[in-house]
Amino acid sequence: MFNLPLHPLVVHFPIVLGTILPFAALATWWAIRKELLTQKTWAIIVLVALVYTASSMVAVELGEVDEDKVEKVVAHEVIEEHEEMGETIPWIAGGLLVMASAGFLIPLRNSHKFRMAFAVASFLAVIPLGITGHTGGELVYKYGAATIHLPAETKALIQSGKFYAAHEDHDEDHEYEKKTS
């Protein structure tokens, strides 16, 4: 029924959360500092950091599951670069979770410094997250890692060159429909 690999589906959670987190942290820090929100509001940032950490751990585990399959079509060295970068993300997310928690637990007069440090660190953490996503994208689009999950019939059509010819006819029909509408 559903034979797509789970890693590419799950990996988008830590990417989105890790990208949103610095903006949410900065906005929340500012709103608490200006007394527009209460101190307890920072718990939302802690929760997002927790889900970011957990989802990154799940994404790494699911990547391990796919690795043996993908090595049939992509060189191990290419996969290794993505894997090593990916394995750093749960550690980075976990460190951010500790920092976010400190910003929640530390008394008011010092918590603003921890929250600002967290916001800056979470912005910097987007860099390795982006590199990891980029190397994953290269695995799929440059090195063809996704082809391992294609049905045998589709692989045969691609290898024969008939797949693209069949789709060119469809594209021409679609263009004709656009022009006549």
LUMDRENVEX-303758 format. One record per residue: residue number from 1; x, y, z of N, C-alpha, C in turn. Coordinates in nm, 2 decimals. Layout:
# LUMDRENVEX-303758
REC_NUM_X_Y_Z_X_Y_Z_X_Y_Z
...
This chain:
# LUMDRENVEX-303758
REC_1_0.08_-0.12_0.00_0.00_0.00_0.00_0.09_0.13_0.00
REC_2_0.17_0.14_0.09_0.26_0.26_0.11_0.40_0.21_0.12
REC_3_0.47_0.21_0.00_0.61_0.16_0.00_0.71_0.27_-0.01
REC_4_0.67_0.40_0.02_0.77_0.50_0.01_0.86_0.49_0.14
REC_5_0.99_0.53_0.13_1.07_0.53_0.25_1.03_0.64_0.35
REC_6_1.04_0.61_0.48_0.99_0.71_0.58_1.09_0.82_0.60
REC_7_1.22_0.79_0.58_1.32_0.90_0.61_1.29_1.03_0.54
REC_8_1.26_1.03_0.41_1.24_1.16_0.34_1.11_1.23_0.39
REC_9_1.02_1.15_0.44_0.89_1.21_0.50_0.92_1.28_0.63
REC_10_0.98_1.20_0.72_1.00_1.24_0.86_1.11_1.36_0.87
REC_11_1.21_1.35_0.78_1.32_1.45_0.79_1.27_1.59_0.78
REC_12_1.15_1.61_0.72_1.10_1.75_0.70_1.06_1.81_0.84
REC_13_1.03_1.73_0.93_0.99_1.79_1.06_1.11_1.86_1.13
REC_14_1.22_1.80_1.15_1.33_1.87_1.21_1.38_1.99_1.12
REC_15_1.37_1.98_0.99_1.41_2.09_0.90_1.32_2.21_0.93
REC_16_1.19_2.19_0.93_1.10_2.30_0.96_1.11_2.35_1.10
REC_17_1.11_2.26_1.20_1.12_2.31_1.34_1.26_2.38_1.36
REC_18_1.37_2.33_1.31_1.50_2.39_1.33_1.51_2.52_1.26
REC_19_1.43_2.54_1.16_1.43_2.67_1.08_1.34_2.77_1.15
REC_20_1.23_2.73_1.20_1.13_2.82_1.27_1.18_2.86_1.41
REC_21_1.25_2.77_1.47_1.28_2.79_1.61_1.36_2.92_1.64
REC_22_1.46_2.96_1.56_1.53_3.09_1.60_1.44_3.21_1.59
REC_23_1.35_3.21_1.49_1.26_3.32_1.47_1.16_3.33_1.59
REC_24_1.10_3.21_1.62_1.01_3.20_1.73_1.08_3.24_1.86
REC_25_1.20_3.20_1.88_1.27_3.23_2.01_1.30_3.38_2.02
REC_26_1.34_3.44_1.91_1.37_3.58_1.91_1.24_3.66_1.94
REC_27_1.14_3.63_1.87_1.01_3.70_1.89_0.96_3.68_2.03
REC_28_0.97_3.56_2.09_0.92_3.53_2.22_1.01_3.60_2.32
REC_29_1.14_3.60_2.30_1.24_3.67_2.39_1.20_3.82_2.40
REC_30_1.18_3.88_2.28_1.15_4.02_2.27_1.01_4.05_2.34
REC_31_0.91_3.97_2.32_0.78_3.99_2.38_0.78_3.98_2.53
REC_32_0.86_3.88_2.58_0.88_3.87_2.73_0.95_3.99_2.78
REC_33_1.06_4.03_2.71_1.14_4.14_2.76_1.06_4.27_2.77
REC_34_0.96_4.29_2.67_0.88_4.40_2.67_0.75_4.38_2.76
REC_35_0.75_4.27_2.83_0.63_4.23_2.92_0.50_4.22_2.84
REC_36_0.51_4.18_2.72_0.39_4.16_2.64_0.34_4.01_2.66
REC_37_0.43_3.93_2.70_0.41_3.79_2.73_0.47_3.76_2.87
REC_38_0.41_3.65_2.93_0.47_3.62_3.06_0.59_3.53_3.05
REC_39_0.66_3.51_3.15_0.78_3.42_3.16_0.75_3.28_3.11
REC_40_0.63_3.24_3.15_0.59_3.10_3.13_0.57_3.07_2.98
REC_41_0.56_3.17_2.90_0.54_3.16_2.75_0.66_3.09_2.69
REC_42_0.78_3.11_2.76_0.90_3.04_2.70_0.89_2.89_2.70
REC_43_0.79_2.84_2.77_0.77_2.69_2.77_0.74_2.64_2.63
REC_44_0.68_2.73_2.55_0.65_2.69_2.41_0.78_2.67_2.33
REC_45_0.88_2.75_2.36_1.01_2.74_2.29_1.07_2.61_2.33
REC_46_1.06_2.58_2.46_1.12_2.45_2.52_1.05_2.34_2.45
REC_47_0.92_2.34_2.43_0.85_2.23_2.37_0.89_2.22_2.22
REC_48_0.90_2.33_2.15_0.94_2.32_2.01_1.08_2.26_2.00
REC_49_1.17_2.30_2.09_1.31_2.24_2.09_1.31_2.09_2.13
REC_50_1.22_2.05_2.21_1.20_1.91_2.25_1.15_1.83_2.12
REC_51_1.05_1.88_2.06_1.00_1.81_1.94_1.11_1.81_1.83
REC_52_1.18_1.92_1.81_1.29_1.93_1.72_1.39_1.82_1.75
REC_53_1.43_1.81_1.87_1.53_1.70_1.91_1.48_1.56_1.88
REC_54_1.36_1.54_1.93_1.30_1.40_1.91_1.28_1.37_1.76
REC_55_1.23_1.46_1.68_1.21_1.43_1.54_1.35_1.42_1.46
REC_56_1.45_1.49_1.51_1.58_1.47_1.44_1.64_1.33_1.47
REC_57_1.61_1.28_1.60_1.66_1.15_1.63_1.59_1.04_1.55
REC_58_1.46_1.06_1.53_1.38_0.96_1.45_1.43_0.97_1.31
REC_59_1.45_1.09_1.25_1.50_1.10_1.12_1.63_1.03_1.09
REC_60_1.72_1.04_1.19_1.85_0.97_1.18_1.83_0.82_1.18
REC_61_1.75_0.77_1.27_1.72_0.63_1.28_1.66_0.58_1.15
REC_62_1.57_0.65_1.09_1.51_0.61_0.97_1.61_0.62_0.85
REC_63_1.70_0.71_0.86_1.80_0.72_0.75_1.89_0.59_0.76
REC_64_1.92_0.55_0.88_2.00_0.42_0.89_1.93_0.30_0.82
REC_65_1.80_0.30_0.84_1.72_0.19_0.78_1.73_0.19_0.62
REC_66_1.73_0.31_0.56_1.74_0.32_0.42_1.88_0.31_0.36
REC_67_1.98_0.33_0.45_2.12_0.33_0.40_2.16_0.21_0.32
REC_68_2.13_0.09_0.37_2.17_-0.03_0.30_2.11_-0.04_0.16
REC_69_1.98_0.00_0.15_1.92_0.00_0.02_1.98_0.10_-0.08
REC_70_2.00_0.22_-0.03_2.05_0.33_-0.12_2.20_0.30_-0.16
REC_71_2.27_0.23_-0.08_2.41_0.20_-0.12_2.42_0.11_-0.24
REC_72_2.31_0.05_-0.28_2.30_-0.03_-0.41_2.31_0.06_-0.53
REC_73_2.28_0.19_-0.52_2.28_0.28_-0.63_2.37_0.40_-0.61
REC_74_2.41_0.43_-0.49_2.49_0.55_-0.46_2.62_0.50_-0.39
REC_75_2.73_0.56_-0.42_2.86_0.53_-0.36_2.85_0.56_-0.21
REC_76_2.91_0.47_-0.13_2.91_0.48_0.02_2.97_0.61_0.06
REC_77_3.07_0.66_0.00_3.13_0.79_0.04_3.04_0.91_0.03
REC_78_2.95_0.90_-0.07_2.85_1.01_-0.09_2.75_1.01_0.02
REC_79_2.70_0.88_0.05_2.61_0.87_0.16_2.67_0.90_0.29
REC_80_2.79_0.87_0.31_2.86_0.89_0.44_2.87_1.04_0.47
REC_81_2.89_1.13_0.38_2.89_1.27_0.40_2.75_1.32_0.46
REC_82_2.65_1.28_0.40_2.51_1.31_0.45_2.49_1.25_0.59
REC_83_2.53_1.13_0.60_2.51_1.06_0.73_2.58_1.13_0.84
REC_84_2.70_1.16_0.82_2.78_1.23_0.93_2.72_1.36_0.96
REC_85_2.68_1.44_0.86_2.61_1.57_0.89_2.48_1.54_0.97
REC_86_2.41_1.45_0.92_2.28_1.42_0.98_2.29_1.37_1.13
REC_87_2.39_1.30_1.16_2.41_1.25_1.30_2.45_1.37_1.39
REC_88_2.49_1.48_1.34_2.52_1.59_1.43_2.40_1.67_1.47
REC_89_2.29_1.66_1.39_2.17_1.74_1.41_2.10_1.71_1.55
REC_90_2.08_1.58_1.59_2.03_1.56_1.72_2.11_1.61_1.83
REC_91_2.24_1.61_1.82_2.33_1.67_1.92_2.31_1.82_1.93
REC_92_2.30_1.88_1.82_2.28_2.03_1.81_2.15_2.06_1.87
REC_93_2.04_1.98_1.83_1.91_2.01_1.88_1.90_1.98_2.03
REC_94_1.97_1.88_2.07_1.97_1.85_2.22_2.04_1.96_2.30
REC_95_2.15_2.02_2.24_2.21_2.13_2.31_2.12_2.25_2.31
REC_96_2.05_2.27_2.21_1.95_2.38_2.21_1.84_2.36_2.31
REC_97_1.80_2.24_2.32_1.70_2.20_2.42_1.74_2.24_2.56
REC_98_1.87_2.20_2.59_1.92_2.24_2.72_1.93_2.39_2.74
REC_99_1.97_2.46_2.64_1.97_2.61_2.65_1.83_2.67_2.67
REC_100_1.74_2.62_2.59_1.60_2.67_2.60_1.55_2.64_2.74
REC_101_1.58_2.52_2.79_1.53_2.49_2.93_1.59_2.58_3.03
REC_102_1.72_2.61_3.01_1.79_2.71_3.11_1.72_2.84_3.10
REC_103_1.68_2.88_2.98_1.60_3.01_2.97_1.47_3.01_3.04
REC_104_1.42_2.89_3.06_1.29_2.88_3.13_1.31_2.86_3.28
REC_105_1.41_2.80_3.32_1.43_2.76_3.46_1.51_2.87_3.54
REC_106_1.59_2.94_3.48_1.68_3.04_3.55_1.59_3.16_3.60
REC_107_1.62_3.21_3.71_1.54_3.33_3.76_1.54_3.45_3.66
REC_108_1.44_3.52_3.68_1.40_3.63_3.58_1.52_3.72_3.55
REC_109_1.59_3.77_3.64_1.69_3.87_3.61_1.81_3.82_3.52
REC_110_1.83_3.69_3.52_1.93_3.63_3.43_1.88_3.56_3.31
REC_111_1.75_3.53_3.31_1.69_3.44_3.21_1.69_3.51_3.07
REC_112_1.69_3.65_3.07_1.69_3.72_2.94_1.82_3.69_2.86
REC_113_1.93_3.69_2.93_2.06_3.66_2.87_2.06_3.52_2.81
REC_114_2.01_3.42_2.89_2.01_3.28_2.83_1.91_3.27_2.71
REC_115_1.80_3.34_2.72_1.71_3.34_2.60_1.77_3.40_2.48
REC_116_1.84_3.51_2.50_1.90_3.57_2.38_2.02_3.49_2.33
REC_117_2.09_3.43_2.42_2.20_3.33_2.37_2.14_3.21_2.30
REC_118_2.02_3.17_2.35_1.96_3.06_2.28_1.91_3.10_2.14
REC_119_1.86_3.22_2.12_1.81_3.27_1.99_1.93_3.28_1.90
REC_120_2.04_3.33_1.94_2.16_3.34_1.86_2.21_3.20_1.82
REC_121_2.22_3.11_1.92_2.27_2.97_1.89_2.18_2.90_1.79
REC_122_2.05_2.92_1.81_1.95_2.85_1.72_1.96_2.91_1.58
REC_123_1.99_3.04_1.56_2.01_3.09_1.43_2.14_3.02_1.37
REC_124_2.25_3.01_1.44_2.37_2.95_1.39_2.35_2.80_1.36
REC_125_2.26_2.74_1.44_2.23_2.59_1.42_2.16_2.56_1.28
REC_126_2.11_2.67_1.22_2.04_2.65_1.09_2.15_2.61_0.98
REC_127_2.27_2.66_1.00_2.38_2.63_0.90_2.40_2.48_0.89
REC_128_2.43_2.40_0.99_2.45_2.26_0.97_2.32_2.19_0.93
REC_129_2.21_2.24_0.97_2.08_2.18_0.93_2.06_2.20_0.77
REC_130_2.10_2.32_0.72_2.09_2.34_0.58_2.19_2.26_0.50
REC_131_2.31_2.24_0.55_2.41_2.16_0.49_2.36_2.02_0.48
REC_132_2.31_1.97_0.59_2.25_1.83_0.59_2.14_1.81_0.49
REC_133_2.05_1.91_0.49_1.94_1.90_0.39_1.99_1.90_0.25
REC_134_2.10_1.99_0.22_2.15_2.00_0.09_2.22_1.87_0.05
REC_135_2.29_1.80_0.14_2.36_1.68_0.10_2.25_1.57_0.08
REC_136_2.14_1.57_0.15_2.03_1.48_0.13_1.97_1.50_0.00
REC_137_1.95_1.63_-0.04_1.89_1.66_-0.17_1.98_1.61_-0.28
REC_138_2.11_1.63_-0.27_2.20_1.58_-0.37_2.20_1.43_-0.38
REC_139_2.18_1.36_-0.27_2.16_1.21_-0.28_2.05_1.18_-0.37
REC_140_1.94_1.25_-0.36_1.82_1.22_-0.43_1.83_1.27_-0.58
REC_141_1.86_1.40_-0.59_1.85_1.46_-0.73_1.98_1.45_-0.81
REC_142_2.09_1.45_-0.75_2.22_1.44_-0.83_2.26_1.29_-0.84
REC_143_2.25_1.21_-0.74_2.30_1.08_-0.74_2.19_0.97_-0.76
REC_144_2.07_1.01_-0.76_1.96_0.91_-0.79_1.92_0.82_-0.68
REC_145_1.94_0.86_-0.56_1.91_0.77_-0.44_1.77_0.72_-0.44
REC_146_1.68_0.80_-0.49_1.53_0.76_-0.49_1.50_0.65_-0.59
REC_147_1.59_0.63_-0.69_1.56_0.53_-0.79_1.55_0.39_-0.73
REC_148_1.61_0.36_-0.61_1.60_0.23_-0.55_1.46_0.20_-0.50
REC_149_1.38_0.30_-0.48_1.24_0.28_-0.44_1.14_0.27_-0.55
REC_150_1.19_0.29_-0.68_1.09_0.28_-0.79_1.05_0.14_-0.82
REC_151_0.92_0.13_-0.86_0.88_-0.01_-0.91_0.96_-0.06_-1.02
REC_152_0.98_-0.19_-1.03_1.06_-0.25_-1.14_1.02_-0.20_-1.28
REC_153_0.89_-0.19_-1.30_0.84_-0.15_-1.43_0.88_-0.01_-1.47
REC_154_0.88_0.08_-1.37_0.93_0.22_-1.40_1.08_0.22_-1.42
REC_155_1.15_0.14_-1.35_1.30_0.14_-1.37_1.33_0.09_-1.51
REC_156_1.25_-0.02_-1.55_1.27_-0.07_-1.69_1.24_0.03_-1.80
REC_157_1.13_0.11_-1.78_1.10_0.21_-1.87_1.20_0.32_-1.88
REC_158_1.26_0.36_-1.76_1.36_0.46_-1.76_1.48_0.41_-1.83
REC_159_1.53_0.29_-1.80_1.65_0.24_-1.87_1.63_0.22_-2.02
REC_160_1.51_0.19_-2.06_1.49_0.18_-2.21_1.47_0.31_-2.28
REC_161_1.45_0.42_-2.20_1.43_0.55_-2.26_1.28_0.57_-2.30
REC_162_1.20_0.47_-2.28_1.05_0.49_-2.32_0.98_0.57_-2.21
REC_163_1.02_0.57_-2.09_0.96_0.65_-1.98_0.95_0.80_-2.02
REC_164_1.06_0.85_-2.06_1.06_0.99_-2.10_0.98_1.02_-2.22
REC_165_0.99_0.93_-2.32_0.91_0.95_-2.45_0.76_0.95_-2.42
REC_166_0.72_0.86_-2.33_0.58_0.85_-2.29_0.53_0.98_-2.22
REC_167_0.62_1.04_-2.14_0.59_1.16_-2.07_0.60_1.28_-2.15
REC_168_0.68_1.28_-2.26_0.68_1.40_-2.35_0.55_1.42_-2.42
REC_169_0.49_1.31_-2.46_0.36_1.31_-2.52_0.26_1.37_-2.43
REC_170_0.26_1.33_-2.30_0.17_1.38_-2.20_0.19_1.53_-2.18
REC_171_0.32_1.57_-2.18_0.35_1.72_-2.16_0.29_1.80_-2.27
REC_172_0.30_1.75_-2.40_0.25_1.82_-2.51_0.10_1.84_-2.50
REC_173_0.03_1.73_-2.46_-0.11_1.74_-2.44_-0.15_1.84_-2.34
REC_174_-0.07_1.84_-2.23_-0.10_1.94_-2.12_-0.08_2.08_-2.17
REC_175_0.03_2.10_-2.25_0.05_2.24_-2.30_-0.07_2.28_-2.39
REC_176_-0.11_2.19_-2.47_-0.23_2.22_-2.56_-0.35_2.26_-2.48
REC_177_-0.37_2.18_-2.37_-0.49_2.22_-2.28_-0.47_2.36_-2.23
REC_178_-0.35_2.40_-2.19_-0.33_2.53_-2.13_-0.36_2.64_-2.24
REC_179_-0.32_2.61_-2.36_-0.34_2.71_-2.47_-0.48_2.73_-2.51
REC_180_-0.56_2.62_-2.50_-0.70_2.63_-2.54_-0.79_2.67_-2.43
REC_181_-0.75_2.68_-2.31_-0.84_2.72_-2.20_-0.85_2.87_-2.19
